[in-house]
Amino acid sequence: MHDTVRNAHARHEGEGIDPEILAALRSGTLTIEEALQRERHRLERESGLIPRNGHWERPLERSFTRSERAETTVLFGGLTWKHERLIQANLRRLGYRAEYLPSPDVRAFETGKEFGNNGLCNPTYFTVGNLIAYLQGLEAGGMSRREIIDSYVFFTAGACGPCRFGMYESEYRLALRNAGFSGFRVLILQQHGGLDQSSQDAGLEMNLDFTLGILNAFLVADLLNDIAYKIRPYETAEGSTDRALEAAMEHVAKAIECEPIYHLPPAFTRLPVLRRHQRGAESLMKFARQLFSSPFPKLLTECRQMFADLHVDRSRVKPVVKITGEFWAQTTEGDGNFRMFEFLEREGAEVLIEPVAPWLLYLLHQEKQWTRDRRLLDIPADIRGFRRLAAVLRDYARYFRKSLLLSLAESLYAREYRRLRAQLAGLPQDIPNQNHLQRIAHPYYHSRIEGGEGHLEVAKNIYYTREKLAHMVLSVKPFGCLPSTQSDGVQTAVVAHHDDIIFLPIETSGEGEANAHSRVQMTLNDARERAREEFAATLSLCGLTEESLRKEMRGNMALMDPFLRLPQTEAGTAARFVRRVAEMKKDRGK
């Protein structure tokens, strides 16, 4: 029996079996049957399967504490490598060890299906499969499972329904346990409620430095990523845009890592008032520095120079395809959405990606709506007279205070995006007004229905077509995604009322890539034809021909500048370029 126990111990080292039970087995204090019963009871208790005081509780999990920070690596992923590189730089600046996972591929999807439950959505399989594959790579490199569990944690986003996104956390833990990494820590940042760990001695602190760092990473990565997608389809030297993008991202990341954490000068802390409110005063100064002396405008100006040497040929007629859909599927650049952006560019399209910034503004906007809808609902119905009047006034005071703070946050975030966008000559796309998007979507999709992107999918379909910003809207979402399926049903009415819309919904999974690409190709033909017609009509309107346009380009190298400002008169870049050339010829004639 002792040989059996030793073999079991060797086989299950690091897989979560209680070492006390193994020791008792080894000494003969427990029989195998008793040990199995105890281990089963322990696992059921930790998994929340045994109710305490009549209630089911969340599974117990070892916390990630501040004392473990120096020896523990924070893993994360789910966005583009551009966003993740800058998030990594910010975490390292704050003293964390941080690594982002590689872009998930089909192998990650298959790994997720192997160890996860049946019927999960696409992002769950890809994300948890990618994490497990990474941990298995560490194990293959010589680390034991116990070392991996002790030395790494995974940090990701979570939410409550209505889609299966709300089950991510428990499904991650189940799949990790099935893969032999029981006890691996998963930290969830909820859309409502923040990080799921106590603020006391927390290993990952959600302080102002952390929050501003993540927001800045989103802003800068959004803008630089957008620039690359604007320039790449028209580059004259293949691969030059990607090389400039990699150099720019690394330049910003290294600058972030070297940026010191701001603290009040020691002389200020000698003042009794500031000493009592040191933390608040320091936070106020950090916020002021973000608004008025941030290093990012200068950094983006330097990044602009890295792209400035590229030459572009905007006379190429390409349909502009706007990407919408479920957040993860419309953001990832790997097999999770069939590498759709890369495919569209190979097919001769210009991809108008969806930045992260509008999603954050949408969350703020929905919180404002919720706050407005909750006015007076918490006042007890049984109070009357002056007591009721006082309660109403207090409730309105709370409402106006919270609404003002949310509006201020919304305005400041949009201001920061546009301020940094101006450093790149306004080339990246602007972010639409959330109130405007709500107004145009509400007749089709009630703006109080949340989950996924809510009314945004409908709003963007109308907005980007009506404002002549895209020839085609491609909605990418996981197979069976409930919020996106609701939107797709509504899009039938939208397309019927707006006959100029070219809209295509695509559901993604680990299979079916050829079918999805085929559907996109067929719809892209319509968008391509519309772009050609638009280009020909603009040439005729401006009194130019394709030959005269190319002659102007040969005689004026400024027309090949990637940061050349184009009027927003048509959807296609080539048609807008014709307008700009015609304006320059007219100015010369004067």
C-alpha positions in Angstrom: 0.0 0.0 0.0 2.8 2.4 0.8 4.2 1.9 -2.7 0.8 2.8 -4.1 0.6 6.0 -1.9 4.1 7.0 -3.0 3.2 6.5 -6.7 -0.1 8.4 -6.2 1.8 11.3 -4.5 4.3 11.4 -7.4 1.5 11.3 -10.0 -0.6 13.9 -8.4 2.1 16.3 -7.1 0.8 19.9 -7.4 -2.7 18.8 -8.5 -4.4 20.0 -5.3 -4.6 16.8 -3.2 -4.3 17.7 0.5 -0.8 16.8 1.7 -2.1 16.0 5.2 -4.3 13.2 3.7 -1.4 11.9 1.7 0.8 11.9 4.8 -1.9 10.1 6.7 -2.1 7.5 4.0 1.6 7.0 3.9 1.8 6.5 7.7 -1.2 4.0 7.6 -3.4 6.2 9.8 -6.0 6.3 7.1 -7.3 3.6 4.8 -7.6 4.4 1.1 -11.4 4.5 1.4 -11.2 7.0 4.3 -8.7 9.1 2.5 -10.9 9.2 -0.6 -13.9 10.2 1.5 -12.0 13.0 3.2 -10.6 14.3 -0.1 -14.0 14.3 -1.7 -15.5 16.2 1.2 -12.7 18.8 1.0 -13.1 19.3 -2.7 -16.9 19.6 -2.4 -16.5 22.2 0.4 -13.9 24.2 -1.6 -16.1 24.1 -4.7 -19.1 25.4 -2.9 -21.1 22.2 -3.2 -21.7 21.9 0.5 -23.9 24.7 1.8 -22.9 26.6 4.9 -25.7 27.7 7.2 -28.2 26.6 4.6 -26.7 28.8 1.8 -24.5 27.9 -1.2 -21.4 29.9 -1.2 -18.7 30.8 -3.7 -15.8 28.3 -3.8 -12.9 29.1 -1.6 -9.7 30.3 -3.2 -6.3 31.2 -1.9 -5.8 35.0 -2.2 -3.1 36.7 -4.1 -1.4 38.9 -1.4 0.9 41.8 -1.5 3.7 39.7 0.1 3.6 37.4 -2.9 3.8 40.1 -5.5 7.6 39.9 -6.1 7.5 36.2 -6.8 4.1 35.9 -8.6 3.6 36.6 -12.3 0.2 38.1 -13.4 -1.0 36.6 -16.6 -3.6 38.3 -18.8 -5.0 38.4 -22.3 -8.0 38.8 -24.5 -7.3 42.0 -26.3 -4.9 42.8 -29.1 -1.1 42.5 -28.5 -0.9 46.3 -28.8 -3.2 46.8 -25.8 -1.6 44.0 -23.9 2.0 45.2 -24.3 1.1 48.6 -22.8 -0.9 47.0 -20.0 2.1 44.9 -19.3 4.3 48.0 -19.2 2.0 49.7 -16.7 1.9 46.7 -14.4 5.7 46.4 -14.5 5.9 50.1 -13.7 3.8 49.5 -10.6 6.1 46.7 -9.5 4.2 43.6 -10.8 5.7 40.8 -12.7 3.4 40.6 -15.7 3.1 38.6 -19.0 0.4 38.6 -21.6 -0.7 35.4 -23.3 -0.1 34.9 -27.0 -3.0 35.4 -29.3 -5.3 32.3 -29.0 -5.3 29.8 -31.9 -7.3 26.7 -32.8 -5.2 24.6 -30.5 -6.3 26.8 -27.6 -9.9 26.3 -28.6 -9.5 22.6 -28.7 -7.8 22.6 -25.3 -10.6 24.6 -23.9 -13.2 22.1 -25.3 -11.2 19.2 -23.9 -11.2 20.5 -20.3 -14.2 22.7 -20.2 -17.9 22.1 -20.0 -20.0 21.5 -23.2 -22.0 24.3 -24.6 -19.7 27.2 -23.6 -19.3 30.2 -25.8 -16.4 30.8 -28.2 -14.5 33.3 -26.0 -14.5 31.0 -23.0 -13.0 28.1 -24.9 -10.3 30.2 -26.6 -9.4 32.1 -23.4 -9.2 29.3 -20.9 -7.7 26.9 -23.5 -5.1 29.5 -24.2 -4.3 29.8 -20.5 -4.1 26.0 -20.0 -1.9 25.6 -23.1 0.5 28.3 -21.7 0.6 26.5 -18.3 1.2 23.2 -20.0 4.1 24.9 -21.8 5.6 26.0 -18.5 5.3 22.4 -17.2 6.9 21.1 -20.3 9.7 23.6 -19.7 10.5 22.0 -16.4 8.3 23.7 -13.8 6.2 21.5 -11.5 2.4 22.1 -11.3 2.8 23.2 -7.7 5.4 25.8 -8.7 3.1 27.0 -11.5 0.1 27.3 -9.1 2.2 29.2 -6.6 4.0 31.5 -9.1 1.2 32.6 -11.5 -2.2 34.1 -11.3 -4.6 35.0 -14.1 -6.3 38.4 -14.3 -9.3 38.9 -16.6 -12.7 40.6 -16.9 -16.0 39.3 -15.8 -19.7 40.3 -15.7 -23.2 39.1 -14.8 -25.4 37.9 -17.7 -27.5 37.8 -19.6 -25.0 36.0 -21.8 -22.7 33.1 -20.7 -20.0 35.7 -20.0 -21.3 35.7 -16.4 -20.2 32.1 -16.0 -16.6 32.7 -17.2 -15.1 32.7 -13.7 -16.4 29.3 -12.6 -15.8 27.7 -16.0 -12.2 28.9 -15.9 -11.7 27.2 -12.5 -13.4 24.0 -13.6 -11.3 23.7 -16.7 -8.1 24.4 -14.8 -9.0 21.8 -12.3 -9.8 19.3 -15.0 -6.4 20.0 -16.6 -4.6 19.3 -13.4 -4.1 22.9 -12.2 -6.6 22.8 -9.3 -6.0 25.8 -7.0 -4.7 28.0 -9.8 -5.8 31.6 -8.9 -8.2 33.5 -11.2 -8.7 37.3 -10.4 -11.9 38.7 -12.0 -12.4 42.4 -12.6 -16.2 42.8 -12.7 -17.9 45.5 -14.8 -19.8 46.3 -11.6 -18.0 45.8 -8.4 -14.4 45.9 -9.3 -11.8 43.3 -8.3 -13.0 40.2 -6.5 -10.5 40.3 -3.6 -10.3 42.2 -0.3 -8.6 45.6 -0.4 -6.5 44.7 2.6 -3.2 43.1 1.6 -4.5 42.6 -1.9 -1.8 41.5 -4.3 -3.4 43.4 -7.2 -4.3 46.9 -6.0 -7.0 48.8 -7.8 -5.6 52.2 -6.9 -5.5 55.4 -9.0 -2.1 54.6 -10.5 -3.4 51.2 -11.7 -6.6 52.7 -13.1 -5.0 55.6 -14.9 -2.3 53.3 -16.3 -4.9 50.9 -17.8 -7.0 53.7 -19.2 -3.9 55.3 -20.8 -2.9 51.9 -22.3 -6.3 51.6 -23.9 -6.2 55.1 -25.3 -2.7 54.9 -26.8 -3.1 51.3 -28.1 -6.5 52.3 -29.7 -4.9 55.2 -31.6 -1.8 53.5 -32.8 -3.7 50.4 -33.8 -6.2 52.5 -35.7 -3.4 54.3 -37.5 -1.9 51.0 -38.6 -5.2 49.8 -40.1 -5.6 53.2 -41.9 -2.1 53.1 -43.5 -1.5 49.4 -44.1 -3.9 48.9 -47.1 -2.2 51.8 -49.0 1.5 51.3 -48.1 3.8 51.2 -51.0 6.4 49.0 -49.2 4.9 45.8 -47.9 5.4 45.3 -44.2 6.6 48.9 -43.5 3.5 49.8 -41.5 3.8 46.8 -39.2 7.5 47.6 -38.6 6.6 51.2 -37.7 3.8 50.0 -35.4 6.1 47.6 -33.6 8.7 50.3 -33.1 6.1 52.8 -31.9 4.5 50.3 -29.4 7.9 49.4 -28.0 8.9 53.1 -27.7 5.8 53.9 -25.7 6.0 50.7 -23.6 9.6 51.4 -22.5 8.7 55.0 -21.7 5.8 53.9 -19.5 8.0 51.4 -17.6 10.6 54.1 -16.9 7.9 56.7 -15.8 8.3 57.2 -12.0 5.3 56.9 -9.7 4.4 60.4 -8.5 4.6 61.2 -4.8 4.1 64.6 -3.0 7.5 66.3 -2.3 8.5 65.8 1.4 8.2 69.5 2.0 4.5 69.3 1.4 3.9 66.5 3.9 5.3 68.7 6.7 2.2 70.8 6.5 -0.4 69.5 9.0 -3.3 69.8 6.6 -1.6 67.9 3.8 -0.2 65.3 6.2 -3.7 64.5 7.4 -5.0 64.3 3.8 -1.8 63.1 2.1 -3.5 60.3 0.1 -6.3 62.6 -1.2 -3.9 65.4 -2.1 -1.6 63.0 -3.8 -4.4 61.5 -5.8 -5.6 65.0 -6.8 -2.1 65.9 -8.1 -1.9 62.7 -10.1 -5.2 63.4 -11.7 -4.1 67.0 -12.5 -0.9 65.7 -14.0 -2.9 63.3 -16.2 -5.0 66.2 -17.5 -2.3 68.9 -17.9 1.2 67.4 -18.0 0.8 63.8 -19.2 3.8 62.5 -21.1 1.6 60.8 -23.7 1.0 63.7 -26.1 4.8 64.0 -26.6 5.1 60.2 -26.9 2.5 60.1 -29.7 4.2 63.0 -31.5 7.3 60.9 -31.5 5.4 57.9 -32.7 4.0 60.0 -35.5 7.5 60.5 -36.8 8.0 56.8 -37.0 5.1 56.6 -39.4 5.8 59.8 -41.2 8.5 58.3 -43.5 6.0 55.7 -44.9 4.7 56.3 -48.4 1.1 55.5 -49.3 -0.9 55.3 -52.5 -4.5 56.3 -51.7 -5.6 56.1 -55.4 -6.2 52.4 -54.7 -10.0 51.9 -54.6 -10.8 49.8 -51.5 -14.2 49.3 -49.7 -14.2 50.4 -46.1 -15.5 47.7 -43.8 -16.6 48.7 -40.3 -16.2 46.0 -37.6 -18.9 45.7 -34.9 -20.3 42.8 -32.8 -19.5 41.2 -29.5 -16.6 42.8 -27.7 -14.2 39.9 -27.6 -14.9 38.7 -31.1 -14.6 42.2 -32.6 -11.3 42.9 -30.8 -9.2 39.7 -31.0 -6.9 39.3 -34.0 -6.4 35.5 -33.9 -8.3 32.4 -34.8 -11.1 33.5 -32.4 -12.6 35.5 -35.2 -11.1 33.5 -38.1 -8.3 36.2 -38.4 -11.0 38.3 -40.1 -9.1 41.6 -40.2 -6.2 40.0 -41.9 -8.5 38.2 -44.4 -10.4 41.4 -45.2 -7.1 43.2 -46.0 -6.0 40.3 -48.2 -9.3 40.7 -50.0 -8.5 44.3 -50.8 -10.6 46.0 -48.0 -9.8 48.8 -45.6 -10.8 47.7 -42.1 -12.3 50.2 -39.7 -11.7 48.5 -36.4 -13.6 49.1 -33.2 -11.5 50.7 -30.5 -11.9 49.9 -26.8 -12.6 53.6 -25.9 -16.3 53.6 -27.1 -17.0 50.5 -25.0 -15.8 52.2 -21.8 -17.9 55.3 -22.7 -20.9 53.1 -23.3 -20.5 51.6 -19.8 -20.4 55.1 -18.3 -23.4 56.1 -20.4 -25.4 53.1 -19.2 -24.5 53.8 -15.6 -25.9 57.3 -16.1 -29.1 55.9 -17.5 -29.4 53.4 -14.6 -28.9 56.3 -12.1 -31.6 58.4 -13.8 -34.1 55.5 -13.8 -33.5 54.7 -10.1 -34.5 58.2 -9.0 -37.0 58.2 -6.0 -37.4 54.4 -6.2 -35.6 53.8 -2.8 -37.8 56.2 -0.8 -40.1 54.2 1.5 -43.7 54.4 0.5 -45.0 54.8 4.0 -43.4 58.2 4.9 -45.4 61.4 4.4 -45.2 65.1 4.8 -41.9 66.8 5.6 -40.1 63.5 6.0 -41.0 62.5 2.5 -40.0 66.0 1.2 -36.6 65.7 2.9 -36.1 62.2 1.5 -37.0 63.4 -2.0 -34.5 66.2 -1.7 -31.7 63.9 -0.4 -32.4 61.4 -3.2 -32.2 64.1 -5.9 -29.0 65.5 -4.3 -27.5 62.0 -4.5 -28.7 61.6 -8.1 -27.3 65.0 -9.3 -24.0 64.3 -7.6 -23.5 60.9 -9.1 -24.8 62.0 -12.5 -22.4 64.9 -12.5 -19.5 62.7 -11.7 -20.3 60.2 -14.4 -20.8 63.0 -17.0 -17.5 64.5 -15.9 -15.7 61.1 -16.3 -17.3 60.6 -19.7 -16.3 64.1 -20.9 -12.7 63.8 -19.5 -12.1 60.4 -21.1 -13.4 61.6 -24.5 -11.2 64.7 -24.1 -8.1 62.6 -23.5 -8.9 60.5 -26.5 -9.3 63.5 -28.8 -6.3 65.3 -27.3 -4.1 62.3 -28.1 -5.8 61.8 -31.5 -4.8 65.4 -32.4 -1.1 64.5 -32.0 -1.6 62.0 -34.8 -3.0 64.7 -37.2 -6.5 63.5 -36.5 -5.9 60.4 -38.7 -7.4 57.8 -36.2 -11.2 57.6 -36.2 -13.1 59.8 -33.8 -15.5 58.4 -31.2 -19.2 59.0 -31.7 -21.4 60.6 -29.1 -23.2 58.1 -26.9 -26.4 60.1 -26.7 -26.5 60.3 -30.5 -26.0 56.5 -30.8 -28.8 55.9 -28.3 -31.2 58.2 -30.2 -30.7 56.5 -33.5 -30.9 53.0 -32.1 -33.7 53.4 -29.6 -36.6 53.1 -32.2 -35.3 49.6 -33.0 -33.5 48.4 -29.9 -34.5 49.7 -26.4 -31.5 51.4 -24.9 -32.3 49.9 -21.4 -31.7 46.4 -22.7 -28.2 45.5 -21.5 -25.9 42.6 -22.1 -23.0 42.5 -24.7 -22.9 45.9 -26.5 -26.6 46.5 -25.9 -28.0 48.9 -28.5 -24.6 49.8 -29.9 -24.6 47.1 -32.7 -27.8 48.5 -34.1 -26.6 52.1 -33.6 -23.3 51.6 -35.3 -24.9 49.9 -38.3 -27.0 53.0 -38.9 -24.4 55.6 -37.9 -21.4 54.4 -40.0 -23.6 54.0 -43.1 -25.6 57.2 -42.7 -22.5 59.4 -41.9 -20.7 57.9 -44.9 -17.9 56.4 -42.8 -18.1 52.8 -44.2 -19.4 50.9 -47.3 -20.2 47.8 -45.3 -20.7 46.8 -41.7 -19.5 43.4 -40.5 -20.8 42.2 -37.2 -18.6 39.4 -35.6 -19.9 37.5 -32.7 -19.4 34.0 -31.0 -21.8 31.3 -32.0 -25.0 31.5 -30.0 -24.1 34.9 -28.3 -27.5 35.9 -26.9 -27.2 39.7 -27.0 -25.8 39.7 -30.5 -28.5 37.3 -31.6 -31.1 39.7 -30.4 -29.4 42.5 -32.3 -29.3 40.4 -35.5 -33.0 39.9 -35.3 -33.5 43.7 -35.1 -31.1 44.4 -37.9 -33.7 42.9 -40.3 -35.9 46.0 -39.7 -32.9 48.3 -39.8 -31.8 47.1 -43.2 -35.4 47.2 -44.5 -35.7 50.9 -43.5 -32.2 51.9 -44.7 -31.8 50.3 -48.1 -28.3 51.7 -48.5 -26.9 49.5 -45.7 -24.7 46.6 -46.5 -24.7 44.5 -43.3 -23.4 41.0 -42.7 -23.5 39.1 -39.3 -20.9 36.3 -38.9 -20.9 33.8 -36.0 -17.5 32.4 -35.1 -16.4 29.2 -33.5 -13.3 27.0 -33.7 -14.6 25.6 -37.0 -16.3 26.9 -40.1 -13.6 29.4 -41.2 -13.9 28.6 -45.0 -17.7 29.1 -44.8 -17.4 32.4 -43.0 -14.7 33.7 -45.4 -16.9 32.7 -48.3 -19.9 34.6 -47.0 -17.7 37.7 -46.4 -16.3 37.5 -49.9 -19.8 37.5 -51.4 -21.0 40.5 -49.4 -17.7 42.3 -50.0 -18.3 42.2 -53.7 -21.3 44.6 -53.2 -19.2 46.9 -51.0 -16.3 46.8 -53.6 -18.7 47.8 -56.3 -20.1 50.6 -54.3 -16.6 51.9 -53.6 -15.8 51.9 -57.3 -19.0 53.7 -58.2 -18.3 56.3 -55.5 -14.7 56.8 -56.8 -15.9 57.2 -60.4 -18.6 59.7 -59.4 -16.1 61.7 -57.4 -13.6 61.8 -60.2 -16.3 63.0 -62.6 -17.5 65.6 -60.1 -14.0 67.0 -59.5 -13.1 67.0 -63.3 -10.3 64.5 -62.9 -9.4 61.1 -64.4 -7.4 58.3 -63.0 -4.4 59.2 -65.1 -4.5 62.9 -64.1 -4.8 61.8 -60.5 -1.6 59.6 -60.8 0.1 62.5 -62.6 -0.6 64.8 -59.6 0.8 62.1 -57.3 4.0 61.8 -59.3 4.5 65.6 -59.2 3.7 66.1 -55.5 5.2 63.8 -52.9 3.1 65.4 -50.2 0.2 63.4 -51.6 1.9 60.3 -50.5 2.1 61.5 -46.9 0.3 59.0 -44.6 -0.9 62.0 -42.4 -2.4 63.9 -45.3 -5.7 65.3 -44.2 -8.7 64.2 -46.3 -12.2 65.7 -46.2 -14.9 63.5 -44.8 -17.2 63.7 -47.8 -17.4 60.1 -48.9 -16.9 56.8 -47.2 -14.0 55.6 -49.4 -10.4 56.8 -48.9 -9.8 56.9 -52.6 -12.8 59.1 -53.2 -11.8 61.4 -50.4 -8.3 61.6 -51.8 -9.7 62.7 -55.1 -11.5 65.6 -53.3 -8.2 66.6 -51.6 -6.3 66.6 -54.9 -9.0 68.7 -56.5 -8.8 71.2 -53.6 -5.1 71.5 -54.0 -5.4 72.0 -57.8 -8.0 74.7 -57.2 -5.7 76.4 -54.6 -2.8 76.4 -57.1 -5.1 78.0 -59.7 -5.8 80.9 -57.4 
